[in-house]
Amino acid sequence: VNADAPIVCCTAEILANLALREGPDAEVGQVVMDEFHFYGDPDRGWAWQVPLLTLPQAQFVLMSATLGDVTELAADLTRRTGGETAVVTGVERPVPLHFFYETTPIHETIEDLLHTGQAPVYVVHFSQAAAMERAQALASAKVATREQRDEIAELIGGFRFTTSFGKTLARLLRLGIGVHHAGMLPKYRRLVEQLAQRGLLRVICGTDTLGVGINVPIRTVLLTALTKFDGTRMRQLNAREFHQIAGRAGRAGFDTAGTVVAQAPEHESENIAAIRKAGDDPKKKRKIIRKKAPDGFVSWGEPSFQKLIAAEPETLTSHMQITSAMMLNVIGRGGDVFANMRSLVYDNHEPRAKQRILAIRALGIYRTLRESGIVETHVDERSGRTEVRLTVDLQPNFALNQPLSPFALAAFELLDPAIGAGTEGSAPTVAHSSTFALDMLSIVEATLDDPRAILSQQEFIARGEAVAAMKREGMEYEERMEALEEITYPKPLEELLSAAFETFSAAQPWIRDFELHPKSVVRDMYERAMSFGEYVALYKIARSEGVVLRYLSDAYRAASQTIPEHLKSEELRDLIEWLGELVRQVDSSLLDEWEELISGHPVSHSDEPVVPPAPKRLTTNVRAFRILVRNELFRRVQLAAREDLDALAQLDPEFGAEGWDAALDAYFAEHDEIRTGADARSAALLILDETGGPDHERPARAWAVQQILDDPAGDHDWRISAMVDLDASDEAGEAVIAVTGVARL
């Protein structure tokens, strides 16, 4: 954040930390807080409250369409700032809303809305899977006209739909049907929004992200349910959630009215349809077998819909917190620290009982900071007042971004480049452990937020493999179930990092506000030698590929920024380059925006074409491309070690299953196994010839590669030979190789 800019656009957390560090002395004259209903968020609400408590010099503009009763909040602002607080409510919508409750089957409801001119329709689902299923079910309906379909086809003709989800989305878009949810790649979400802004998508199936400010102009909102799973239980929507979603209907400047439709539960619709079909015939009516709601179903009906329409948003609830990082910022401000903390604890928006709990928490944090030597007290000679001060300097952006980075910096020193994890820090040497680069990435991964969609699938697969192994060993059911409790997703260096975290937190107790999360996503993808698409397919997470890419881009940024240059071995630099190029080839928008920001030369994206520019040619980043080639070859090594002839033939149809079968029979006649450990994929076992052209036996845009197999005897006398097609690789966005032989030297 450029703190010297006259206007700063930032998150609530950045402003909150600035307010804690500088308080009334902060150079903040006006604060505009949009989406202020996040004040009531259990996790983030504290950050929206802290500026109100600690910046009395500022004028606040708090905005939301669903504020609810703010009487107490307005009075508190007046008391703190000394200025009158104006509450703007009851403003008429420029586009009025009409509400309907429909009991017809949902496909009929959608068709009726389309035929009566109520498009575009946003169909709200409360899971990503349901949104995709609905979109695919609509594919057989006539959603768009021929002219609309032709225009869409022309606009997206050059768009790169590079993933399996993307190919499904492309088919739906050509029919005038959009899909929109947080699990999609950014480039796909942006494409859907751009087509919607042009009025070409008549139906968009999405999730309730519609309620958090996405830029999709729509006329009609169709809610498929009035209940949602909130992470703990199924419950009915509250008034704020409902109005956030319903309020998106109606396009100012386009529509004279917006439409909000609530769909009856499926079993209710089927029962009503059966009654209608029976007509006035009493015999048929008696034969009707009414469908019941599924077990545990949280139902809704027209009365609950009408209640939500009439209800005002609930009064915002305070969620104040006190953490070590917050206290350190207050201490760093100087002045009367005890008075400042007392004000933060007791002069907030919490009830008295919660304030007492916060006070106990604050005392515990203070004692820990003193015992660890992070803070100390001294008596001011002039005033005779006991003051608190820090014994360490806080970094300029303390607790604002990557709060576990200081721990990561310390943990990097635990790795001996010559040996790997587990020894304390000698300086890097010429020789590097075969796992050093991956271990460094594992430390970075442990500091990142967990991508639950990936980790849950990793655990599911690990448990499935474990059950199969236990059955083969003859374990009883009860023993298997007990053993399964201990099996989870891979956590490299967990023991080493947990012990290091305890040691580090003893000296830096503020770090305990954050959790370490050992995991293996980047490392897992690299060790499996998989492309992005293969990795997504392995774990069956196509609906969450956006989550995967966001995590990979976070890992790339963290590795690039956090790992000191003097600790970056050549292999580690290769890995970081590979990771960055992998992200760019899938969807460059995340890294492009970040690189524009850090370069200080942001580019306007307001007039973006529907089809974004293609990423740079893959082969121009030679360092990253070499890693991709190595991965493709090592993927074949792994499959050959398992003698998976079908998968090998799929990768190299020309060489075929018969070619692989004959070659592997000959290899295994001499050696017991093909090793696939870290040594087997070292650069020393790869021969890469990048020359080509008229003086050679291959085209100029082709490489010859040989992957030496790591046999138990260490003879290294067998190798896989292949050709790399550079032009095809640029076109595909991944290394395209073809095996030409597997033979003994």
SEPADREN-129841 format. One line per 5 residues: number of its first residue (from 1); their letters; for each residue x, y, z of C-alpha. Coordinates in steps of 0.1 Angstrom, whole numbers, padded with zeros to 4 digits, m for minus. Layout:
# residues N
NUM> a> X Y Z ~ ...
***
This chain:
# residues 745
1> vnada> 0000 0000 0000 ~ 0013 0034 m0009 ~ 0007 0052 0024 ~ 0016 0086 0009 ~ m0012 0085 m0017
6> pivcc> m0041 0110 m0011 ~ m0066 0082 m0016 ~ m0058 0047 m0004 ~ m0080 0017 m0014 ~ m0073 m0011 0011
11> taeil> m0089 m0039 0030 ~ m0105 m0033 0064 ~ m0076 m0052 0081 ~ m0050 m0028 0067 ~ m0069 0002 0080
16> anlal> m0075 m0014 0113 ~ m0038 m0021 0119 ~ m0029 0015 0109 ~ m0055 0027 0133 ~ m0041 0006 0161
21> regpd> m0005 0017 0154 ~ m0012 0054 0150 ~ m0046 0061 0166 ~ m0057 0098 0167 ~ m0023 0107 0151
26> aevgq> m0030 0088 0119 ~ m0032 0110 0088 ~ m0067 0098 0080 ~ m0093 0125 0074 ~ m0121 0104 0058
31> vvmde> m0129 0067 0058 ~ m0154 0053 0033 ~ m0163 0017 0043 ~ m0184 m0001 0016 ~ m0201 m0034 0023
36> fhfyg> m0202 m0023 0060 ~ m0224 m0053 0069 ~ m0191 m0072 0072 ~ m0190 m0056 0106 ~ m0211 m0085 0116
41> dpdrg> m0188 m0112 0103 ~ m0175 m0134 0131 ~ m0139 m0136 0116 ~ m0134 m0102 0100 ~ m0158 m0080 0120
46> wawqv> m0131 m0067 0144 ~ m0113 m0050 0115 ~ m0144 m0030 0106 ~ m0150 m0020 0143 ~ m0114 m0010 0153
51> plltl> m0112 0022 0130 ~ m0145 0034 0145 ~ m0130 0030 0180 ~ m0096 0045 0174 ~ m0099 0072 0147
56> pqaqf> m0119 0100 0163 ~ m0104 0126 0139 ~ m0119 0109 0108 ~ m0153 0114 0091 ~ m0169 0080 0084
61> vlmsa> m0191 0070 0055 ~ m0205 0035 0062 ~ m0224 0020 0033 ~ m0245 m0011 0028 ~ m0279 m0019 0014
66> tlgdv> m0285 m0041 0044 ~ m0274 m0021 0075 ~ m0304 m0028 0096 ~ m0311 m0008 0128 ~ m0280 0014 0133
71> telaa> m0294 0036 0161 ~ m0267 0026 0187 ~ m0239 0027 0161 ~ m0249 0062 0150 ~ m0250 0074 0186
76> dltrr> m0216 0059 0193 ~ m0201 0076 0163 ~ m0214 0110 0174 ~ m0200 0105 0209 ~ m0165 0095 0196
81> tgget> m0161 0120 0167 ~ m0181 0150 0181 ~ m0199 0154 0148 ~ m0235 0148 0140 ~ m0243 0114 0124
86> avvtg> m0267 0113 0095 ~ m0285 0080 0088 ~ m0298 0077 0053 ~ m0325 0051 0051 ~ m0358 0045 0032
91> verpv> m0344 0056 m0001 ~ m0366 0043 m0029 ~ m0350 0018 m0053 ~ m0346 0033 m0088 ~ m0359 m0001 m0100
96> plhff> m0387 m0016 m0078 ~ m0388 m0053 m0071 ~ m0417 m0077 m0076 ~ m0417 m0110 m0056 ~ m0433 m0143 m0066
101> yettp> m0434 m0178 m0050 ~ m0435 m0206 m0076 ~ m0446 m0242 m0071 ~ m0441 m0253 m0107 ~ m0411 m0276 m0114
106> iheti> m0380 m0254 m0116 ~ m0374 m0260 m0154 ~ m0409 m0248 m0161 ~ m0403 m0217 m0139 ~ m0372 m0208 m0158
111> edllh> m0390 m0214 m0192 ~ m0419 m0192 m0181 ~ m0395 m0164 m0170 ~ m0377 m0165 m0204 ~ m0410 m0165 m0224
116> tgqap> m0424 m0136 m0204 ~ m0394 m0113 m0210 ~ m0379 m0116 m0175 ~ m0343 m0125 m0187 ~ m0315 m0124 m0179
121> vyvvh> m0322 m0148 m0150 ~ m0297 m0155 m0123 ~ m0305 m0189 m0107 ~ m0292 m0189 m0072 ~ m0279 m0222 m0057
126> fsqaa> m0262 m0228 m0024 ~ m0235 m0252 m0037 ~ m0212 m0251 m0067 ~ m0222 m0286 m0077 ~ m0259 m0278 m0078
131> amera> m0252 m0247 m0100 ~ m0233 m0268 m0125 ~ m0259 m0296 m0126 ~ m0287 m0271 m0132 ~ m0268 m0254 m0160
136> qalas> m0262 m0288 m0177 ~ m0298 m0297 m0173 ~ m0309 m0265 m0191 ~ m0287 m0274 m0221 ~ m0316 m0292 m0238
141> akvat> m0339 m0261 m0234 ~ m0341 m0233 m0260 ~ m0325 m0205 m0239 ~ m0310 m0183 m0265 ~ m0320 m0173 m0301
146> reqrd> m0300 m0183 m0331 ~ m0287 m0147 m0335 ~ m0276 m0146 m0298 ~ m0258 m0180 m0301 ~ m0240 m0169 m0333
151> eiael> m0229 m0136 m0316 ~ m0216 m0156 m0286 ~ m0198 m0180 m0308 ~ m0181 m0152 m0327 ~ m0170 m0134 m0295
156> iggfr> m0155 m0165 m0278 ~ m0141 m0181 m0309 ~ m0105 m0173 m0299 ~ m0109 m0179 m0262 ~ m0086 m0206 m0247
161> fttsf> m0108 m0230 m0228 ~ m0078 m0250 m0215 ~ m0094 m0271 m0187 ~ m0120 m0298 m0185 ~ m0144 m0275 m0167
166> gktla> m0136 m0248 m0193 ~ m0146 m0271 m0222 ~ m0180 m0278 m0204 ~ m0184 m0241 m0198 ~ m0177 m0233 m0235
171> rllrl> m0205 m0256 m0246 ~ m0230 m0240 m0222 ~ m0220 m0205 m0231 ~ m0227 m0212 m0268 ~ m0262 m0220 m0257
176> gigvh> m0266 m0187 m0238 ~ m0262 m0204 m0204 ~ m0236 m0191 m0179 ~ m0221 m0205 m0147 ~ m0207 m0184 m0120
181> hagml> m0191 m0193 m0086 ~ m0160 m0188 m0066 ~ m0144 m0221 m0076 ~ m0140 m0211 m0112 ~ m0108 m0198 m0128
186> pkyrr> m0107 m0160 m0128 ~ m0106 m0158 m0166 ~ m0138 m0179 m0168 ~ m0157 m0158 m0143 ~ m0146 m0126 m0161
191> lveql> m0158 m0140 m0194 ~ m0192 m0149 m0180 ~ m0195 m0114 m0165 ~ m0185 m0097 m0198 ~ m0210 m0118 m0218
196> aqrgl> m0237 m0110 m0193 ~ m0229 m0073 m0195 ~ m0235 m0075 m0232 ~ m0269 m0091 m0226 ~ m0260 m0124 m0243
201> lrvic> m0265 m0148 m0214 ~ m0302 m0153 m0207 ~ m0296 m0177 m0178 ~ m0268 m0177 m0153 ~ m0266 m0206 m0128
206> gtdtl> m0245 m0195 m0098 ~ m0241 m0195 m0061 ~ m0250 m0169 m0035 ~ m0218 m0150 m0044 ~ m0244 m0129 m0062
211> gvgin> m0249 m0113 m0028 ~ m0213 m0101 m0024 ~ m0211 m0075 m0052 ~ m0201 m0094 m0083 ~ m0206 m0075 m0115
216> vpirt> m0234 m0093 m0133 ~ m0263 m0072 m0145 ~ m0295 m0092 m0142 ~ m0333 m0087 m0143 ~ m0345 m0117 m0124
221> vllta> m0332 m0135 m0093 ~ m0345 m0171 m0089 ~ m0337 m0187 m0055 ~ m0337 m0225 m0057 ~ m0340 m0226 m0019
226> ltkfd> m0344 m0204 0011 ~ m0320 m0225 0032 ~ m0283 m0229 0031 ~ m0255 m0249 0049 ~ m0235 m0224 0069
231> gtrmr> m0205 m0247 0076 ~ m0222 m0261 0107 ~ m0258 m0268 0099 ~ m0286 m0263 0074 ~ m0307 m0233 0083
236> qlnar> m0330 m0208 0067 ~ m0316 m0176 0052 ~ m0316 m0146 0074 ~ m0330 m0113 0063 ~ m0297 m0097 0055
241> efhqi> m0286 m0127 0033 ~ m0320 m0127 0015 ~ m0319 m0089 0008 ~ m0283 m0090 m0004 ~ m0293 m0116 m0030
246> agrag> m0327 m0102 m0039 ~ m0313 m0067 m0042 ~ m0293 m0076 m0073 ~ m0324 m0080 m0094 ~ m0333 m0051 m0118
251> ragfd> m0308 m0032 m0139 ~ m0309 0006 m0134 ~ m0312 0022 m0168 ~ m0324 m0010 m0185 ~ m0353 m0024 m0165
256> tagtv> m0384 m0007 m0151 ~ m0387 m0034 m0125 ~ m0368 m0064 m0111 ~ m0382 m0098 m0103 ~ m0374 m0120 m0074
261> vaqap> m0387 m0156 m0075 ~ m0385 m0182 m0047 ~ m0389 m0218 m0058 ~ m0409 m0242 m0037 ~ m0391 m0273 m0023
266> ehese> m0390 m0301 m0050 ~ m0412 m0325 m0031 ~ m0438 m0298 m0026 ~ m0438 m0290 m0064 ~ m0442 m0327 m0072
271> niaai> m0472 m0330 m0048 ~ m0489 m0299 m0063 ~ m0483 m0312 m0098 ~ m0499 m0346 m0089 ~ m0529 m0328 m0074
276> rkagd> m0533 m0307 m0106 ~ m0530 m0338 m0127 ~ m0558 m0355 m0107 ~ m0581 m0326 m0114 ~ m0615 m0329 m0098
281> dpkkk> m0616 m0367 m0099 ~ m0619 m0378 m0062 ~ m0607 m0413 m0070 ~ m0575 m0401 m0086 ~ m0570 m0377 m0056
286> rkiir> m0573 m0405 m0032 ~ m0546 m0425 m0051 ~ m0521 m0397 m0048 ~ m0491 m0408 m0027 ~ m0477 m0376 m0014
291> kkapd> m0439 m0373 m0014 ~ m0423 m0365 0019 ~ m0393 m0342 0025 ~ m0360 m0361 0028 ~ m0348 m0369 0063
296> gfvsw> m0333 m0339 0080 ~ m0346 m0315 0054 ~ m0350 m0279 0066 ~ m0381 m0268 0048 ~ m0395 m0235 0037
301> gepsf> m0427 m0222 0021 ~ m0445 m0191 0010 ~ m0451 m0178 0045 ~ m0413 m0179 0052 ~ m0407 m0162 0019
306> qklia> m0432 m0134 0027 ~ m0416 m0130 0062 ~ m0382 m0125 0046 ~ m0395 m0099 0021 ~ m0410 m0079 0050
311> aepet> m0381 m0083 0074 ~ m0356 m0056 0080 ~ m0319 m0068 0081 ~ m0309 m0080 0115 ~ m0291 m0055 0137
316> ltshm> m0253 m0058 0132 ~ m0236 m0078 0159 ~ m0202 m0068 0173 ~ m0173 m0094 0170 ~ m0145 m0076 0187
321> qitsa> m0112 m0095 0192 ~ m0080 m0089 0211 ~ m0048 m0106 0196 ~ m0011 m0104 0203 ~ m0006 m0086 0170
326> mmlnv> m0032 m0060 0179 ~ m0016 m0054 0213 ~ 0019 m0051 0198 ~ 0006 m0024 0174 ~ m0009 m0005 0203
331> igrgg> 0023 m0007 0223 ~ 0042 0004 0192 ~ 0021 0036 0191 ~ 0037 0046 0224 ~ 0020 0070 0249
336> dvfan> m0002 0057 0277 ~ m0004 0021 0265 ~ m0024 0009 0295 ~ m0050 0036 0288 ~ m0051 0028 0251
341> mrslv> m0056 m0009 0257 ~ m0082 m0003 0284 ~ m0101 0018 0260 ~ m0099 m0008 0233 ~ m0111 m0035 0257
346> ydnhe> m0138 m0017 0276 ~ m0149 0011 0252 ~ m0160 m0011 0223 ~ m0194 m0023 0211 ~ m0194 m0056 0230
351> prakq> m0217 m0063 0260 ~ m0200 m0060 0294 ~ m0197 m0098 0298 ~ m0178 m0102 0266 ~ m0156 m0072 0275
356> rilai> m0145 m0090 0307 ~ m0135 m0120 0286 ~ m0115 m0097 0263 ~ m0098 m0081 0293 ~ m0087 m0115 0306
361> ralgi> m0074 m0124 0271 ~ m0055 m0091 0270 ~ m0039 m0096 0304 ~ m0028 m0131 0293 ~ m0012 m0118 0261
366> yrtlr> 0005 m0090 0280 ~ 0020 m0114 0306 ~ 0033 m0136 0278 ~ 0049 m0107 0260 ~ 0066 m0096 0292
371> esgiv> 0078 m0131 0301 ~ 0093 m0135 0266 ~ 0111 m0102 0267 ~ 0092 m0087 0238 ~ 0080 m0058 0260
376> ethvd> 0093 m0041 0291 ~ 0082 m0015 0315 ~ 0101 0016 0327 ~ 0093 0046 0348 ~ 0093 0080 0330
381> ersgr> 0116 0103 0350 ~ 0095 0134 0342 ~ 0060 0121 0348 ~ 0068 0093 0371 ~ 0044 0072 0351
386> tevrl> 0051 0035 0343 ~ 0053 0031 0306 ~ 0054 0000 0283 ~ 0077 m0002 0254 ~ 0088 m0028 0228
391> tvdlq> 0123 m0043 0230 ~ 0122 m0053 0193 ~ 0114 m0033 0161 ~ 0083 m0043 0142 ~ 0086 m0046 0105
396> pnfal> 0067 m0018 0086 ~ 0039 m0040 0074 ~ 0037 m0061 0106 ~ 0006 m0084 0107 ~ m0007 m0070 0075
401> nqpls> 0004 m0096 0050 ~ 0018 m0131 0053 ~ 0020 m0130 0091 ~ 0039 m0163 0093 ~ 0067 m0150 0070
406> pfala> 0090 m0142 0099 ~ 0087 m0178 0111 ~ 0094 m0191 0076 ~ 0126 m0170 0074 ~ 0138 m0187 0106
411> afell> 0127 m0221 0095 ~ 0146 m0219 0062 ~ 0178 m0219 0083 ~ 0169 m0253 0097 ~ 0175 m0269 0063
416> dpaig> 0210 m0279 0054 ~ 0213 m0277 0016 ~ 0237 m0306 0016 ~ 0216 m0329 0037 ~ 0180 m0317 0037
421> agteg> 0155 m0313 0065 ~ 0164 m0319 0101 ~ 0197 m0302 0107 ~ 0205 m0267 0118 ~ 0216 m0242 0094
426> saptv> 0249 m0243 0076 ~ 0253 m0219 0047 ~ 0244 m0232 0012 ~ 0271 m0252 m0005 ~ 0276 m0264 m0041
431> ahsst> 0261 m0298 m0033 ~ 0225 m0298 m0025 ~ 0202 m0324 m0009 ~ 0179 m0340 m0034 ~ 0149 m0327 m0014
436> faldm> 0163 m0293 m0003 ~ 0143 m0273 m0029 ~ 0111 m0292 m0022 ~ 0116 m0289 0015 ~ 0120 m0251 0011
441> lsive> 0087 m0250 m0008 ~ 0071 m0272 0020 ~ 0080 m0245 0045 ~ 0064 m0219 0023 ~ 0033 m0240 0019
446> atldd> 0029 m0244 0057 ~ 0025 m0207 0060 ~ m0004 m0205 0035 ~ m0041 m0209 0041 ~ m0055 m0244 0035
451> prail> m0072 m0250 0002 ~ m0098 m0273 0018 ~ m0112 m0286 m0016 ~ m0078 m0301 m0024 ~ m0069 m0314 0011
456> sqqef> m0102 m0332 0017 ~ m0097 m0351 m0016 ~ m0061 m0359 m0008 ~ m0073 m0373 0025 ~ m0101 m0392 0008
461> iarge> m0077 m0409 m0016 ~ m0051 m0416 0011 ~ m0078 m0433 0032 ~ m0091 m0453 0003 ~ m0056 m0466 m0005
466> avaam> m0050 m0474 0032 ~ m0083 m0494 0034 ~ m0073 m0514 0004 ~ m0039 m0521 0018 ~ m0054 m0531 0052
471> kregm> m0079 m0554 0036 ~ m0051 m0572 0018 ~ m0033 m0576 0051 ~ m0065 m0591 0066 ~ m0072 m0565 0092
476> eyeer> m0106 m0566 0110 ~ m0131 m0539 0103 ~ m0128 m0523 0138 ~ m0090 m0522 0135 ~ m0093 m0506 0101
481> meale> m0117 m0479 0113 ~ m0094 m0471 0142 ~ m0063 m0470 0120 ~ m0081 m0447 0095 ~ m0085 m0420 0122
486> eityp> m0047 m0415 0120 ~ m0046 m0411 0082 ~ m0048 m0376 0067 ~ m0034 m0356 0038 ~ 0004 m0354 0034
491> kplee> 0021 m0330 0057 ~ 0058 m0328 0048 ~ 0082 m0317 0076 ~ 0053 m0316 0101 ~ 0074 m0328 0131
496> llsaa> 0103 m0305 0123 ~ 0081 m0275 0117 ~ 0059 m0280 0147 ~ 0089 m0282 0170 ~ 0104 m0251 0154
501> fetfs> 0071 m0232 0157 ~ 0070 m0239 0194 ~ 0106 m0226 0198 ~ 0099 m0196 0177 ~ 0066 m0187 0194
506> aaqpw> 0084 m0187 0228 ~ 0105 m0158 0217 ~ 0077 m0143 0194 ~ 0044 m0151 0212 ~ 0024 m0129 0188
511> irdfe> 0028 m0157 0162 ~ 0004 m0179 0182 ~ m0024 m0158 0168 ~ m0018 m0177 0136 ~ m0017 m0215 0129
516> lhpks> 0009 m0234 0109 ~ m0006 m0256 0083 ~ 0018 m0282 0069 ~ 0005 m0295 0036 ~ 0017 m0307 0001
521> vvrdm> 0000 m0292 m0029 ~ 0028 m0277 m0050 ~ 0051 m0304 m0038 ~ 0025 m0331 m0045 ~ 0019 m0318 m0080
526> yeram> 0057 m0317 m0088 ~ 0064 m0351 m0073 ~ 0036 m0366 m0093 ~ 0050 m0348 m0124 ~ 0015 m0337 m0133
531> sfgey> 0001 m0308 m0153 ~ m0026 m0285 m0138 ~ m0053 m0304 m0157 ~ m0040 m0338 m0147 ~ m0038 m0328 m0111
536> valyk> m0074 m0314 m0111 ~ m0086 m0347 m0127 ~ m0067 m0369 m0103 ~ m0085 m0353 m0073 ~ m0118 m0348 m0091
541> iarse> m0119 m0311 m0082 ~ m0128 m0295 m0116 ~ m0155 m0274 m0099 ~ m0128 m0260 m0076 ~ m0100 m0254 m0102
546> gvvlr> m0101 m0217 m0093 ~ m0093 m0225 m0057 ~ m0063 m0246 m0069 ~ m0050 m0219 m0092 ~ m0054 m0192 m0065
551> ylsda> m0034 m0214 m0041 ~ m0007 m0220 m0066 ~ m0004 m0183 m0074 ~ m0002 m0175 m0036 ~ 0025 m0201 m0033
556> yraas> 0045 m0186 m0062 ~ 0043 m0151 m0048 ~ 0052 m0163 m0013 ~ 0082 m0183 m0025 ~ 0094 m0155 m0048
561> qtipe> 0092 m0129 m0020 ~ 0099 m0148 0012 ~ 0129 m0171 0004 ~ 0161 m0151 0006 ~ 0181 m0150 m0026
566> hlkse> 0212 m0166 m0010 ~ 0192 m0197 m0001 ~ 0178 m0202 m0036 ~ 0197 m0231 m0052 ~ 0195 m0235 m0089
571> elrdl> 0169 m0263 m0085 ~ 0148 m0241 m0063 ~ 0150 m0213 m0088 ~ 0139 m0237 m0114 ~ 0109 m0249 m0093
576> iewlg> 0098 m0213 m0087 ~ 0100 m0205 m0124 ~ 0081 m0237 m0132 ~ 0054 m0228 m0107 ~ 0050 m0192 m0121
581> elvrq> 0048 m0204 m0157 ~ 0023 m0231 m0148 ~ 0000 m0205 m0133 ~ 0005 m0181 m0163 ~ m0004 m0208 m0188
586> vdssl> m0036 m0217 m0170 ~ m0047 m0182 m0163 ~ m0023 m0153 m0162 ~ m0047 m0127 m0147 ~ m0038 m0134 m0111
591> ldewe> 0000 m0129 m0116 ~ m0004 m0102 m0142 ~ m0023 m0080 m0117 ~ 0002 m0087 m0089 ~ 0032 m0080 m0112
596> elisg> 0016 m0047 m0124 ~ 0011 m0036 m0088 ~ 0047 m0044 m0076 ~ 0061 m0027 m0108 ~ 0042 0005 m0100
601> hpvsh> 0027 0006 m0135 ~ m0009 m0007 m0133 ~ m0028 m0011 m0165 ~ m0064 m0001 m0170 ~ m0087 m0031 m0177
606> sdepv> m0119 m0013 m0181 ~ m0122 m0019 m0218 ~ m0110 m0054 m0219 ~ m0121 m0075 m0249 ~ m0141 m0106 m0243
611> vppap> m0111 m0127 m0255 ~ m0081 m0117 m0234 ~ m0046 m0118 m0250 ~ m0030 m0152 m0250 ~ m0002 m0158 m0225
616> krltt> 0034 m0155 m0236 ~ 0047 m0184 m0256 ~ 0055 m0212 m0232 ~ 0089 m0219 m0247 ~ 0101 m0183 m0243
621> nvraf> 0106 m0191 m0205 ~ 0133 m0217 m0212 ~ 0141 m0224 m0176 ~ 0104 m0232 m0167 ~ 0099 m0251 m0199
626> rilvr> 0128 m0274 m0191 ~ 0111 m0283 m0158 ~ 0079 m0291 m0177 ~ 0098 m0314 m0201 ~ 0115 m0331 m0171
631> nelfr> 0081 m0336 m0155 ~ 0066 m0351 m0186 ~ 0094 m0376 m0189 ~ 0093 m0384 m0152 ~ 0056 m0390 m0154
636> rvqla> 0064 m0418 m0179 ~ 0091 m0431 m0155 ~ 0065 m0433 m0127 ~ 0040 m0451 m0150 ~ 0067 m0475 m0163
641> aredl> 0077 m0483 m0127 ~ 0041 m0494 m0121 ~ 0039 m0511 m0155 ~ 0007 m0491 m0163 ~ 0007 m0498 m0200
646> dalaq> m0027 m0483 m0207 ~ m0017 m0449 m0192 ~ 0016 m0450 m0211 ~ m0001 m0458 m0244 ~ m0025 m0429 m0238
651> ldpef> 0005 m0405 m0234 ~ 0024 m0420 m0264 ~ m0001 m0436 m0288 ~ 0024 m0439 m0316 ~ 0049 m0458 m0294
656> gaegw> 0019 m0477 m0281 ~ 0012 m0503 m0254 ~ 0030 m0530 m0274 ~ 0062 m0509 m0276 ~ 0062 m0502 m0239
661> daald> 0054 m0538 m0231 ~ 0083 m0551 m0250 ~ 0107 m0525 m0237 ~ 0097 m0530 m0200 ~ 0099 m0568 m0204
666> ayfae> 0135 m0564 m0215 ~ 0143 m0540 m0187 ~ 0128 m0561 m0160 ~ 0147 m0591 m0172 ~ 0178 m0572 m0161
671> hdeir> 0166 m0551 m0132 ~ 0141 m0557 m0104 ~ 0126 m0522 m0103 ~ 0126 m0487 m0117 ~ 0133 m0463 m0089
676> tgada> 0112 m0431 m0086 ~ 0127 m0413 m0056 ~ 0142 m0379 m0056 ~ 0175 m0391 m0071 ~ 0157 m0407 m0100
681> rsaal> 0144 m0373 m0112 ~ 0177 m0354 m0107 ~ 0190 m0333 m0136 ~ 0220 m0356 m0138 ~ 0198 m0383 m0153
686> lilde> 0183 m0361 m0180 ~ 0201 m0355 m0213 ~ 0186 m0325 m0232 ~ 0197 m0315 m0267 ~ 0182 m0282 m0277
691> tggpd> 0199 m0280 m0311 ~ 0180 m0285 m0343 ~ 0176 m0273 m0378 ~ 0190 m0281 m0413 ~ 0223 m0295 m0399
696> herpa> 0205 m0319 m0376 ~ 0181 m0348 m0380 ~ 0151 m0329 m0366 ~ 0133 m0296 m0371 ~ 0147 m0263 m0357
701> rawav> 0117 m0261 m0333 ~ 0123 m0295 m0317 ~ 0144 m0308 m0288 ~ 0158 m0343 m0283 ~ 0157 m0356 m0247
706> qqild> 0168 m0388 m0230 ~ 0156 m0398 m0195 ~ 0180 m0423 m0179 ~ 0163 m0448 m0157 ~ 0175 m0452 m0121
711> dpagd> 0180 m0489 m0116 ~ 0188 m0506 m0082 ~ 0223 m0515 m0093 ~ 0231 m0479 m0103 ~ 0241 m0490 m0138
716> hdwri> 0220 m0463 m0155 ~ 0221 m0483 m0187 ~ 0185 m0479 m0198 ~ 0169 m0447 m0211 ~ 0137 m0433 m0226
721> samvd> 0143 m0413 m0258 ~ 0117 m0386 m0268 ~ 0112 m0356 m0291 ~ 0098 m0323 m0278 ~ 0077 m0303 m0302
726> ldasd> 0082 m0266 m0293 ~ 0054 m0252 m0316 ~ 0029 m0277 m0303 ~ 0039 m0269 m0268 ~ 0033 m0232 m0273
731> eagea> m0001 m0240 m0287 ~ m0011 m0264 m0259 ~ 0004 m0243 m0231 ~ 0022 m0274 m0218 ~ 0052 m0295 m0229
736> viavt> 0043 m0318 m0258 ~ 0066 m0347 m0261 ~ 0065 m0380 m0280 ~ 0085 m0411 m0269 ~ 0105 m0426 m0297
741> gvarl> 0122 m0454 m0279 ~ 0131 m0472 m0247 ~ 0163 m0491 m0249 ~ 0195 m0503 m0233 ~ 0227 m0483 m0241
***
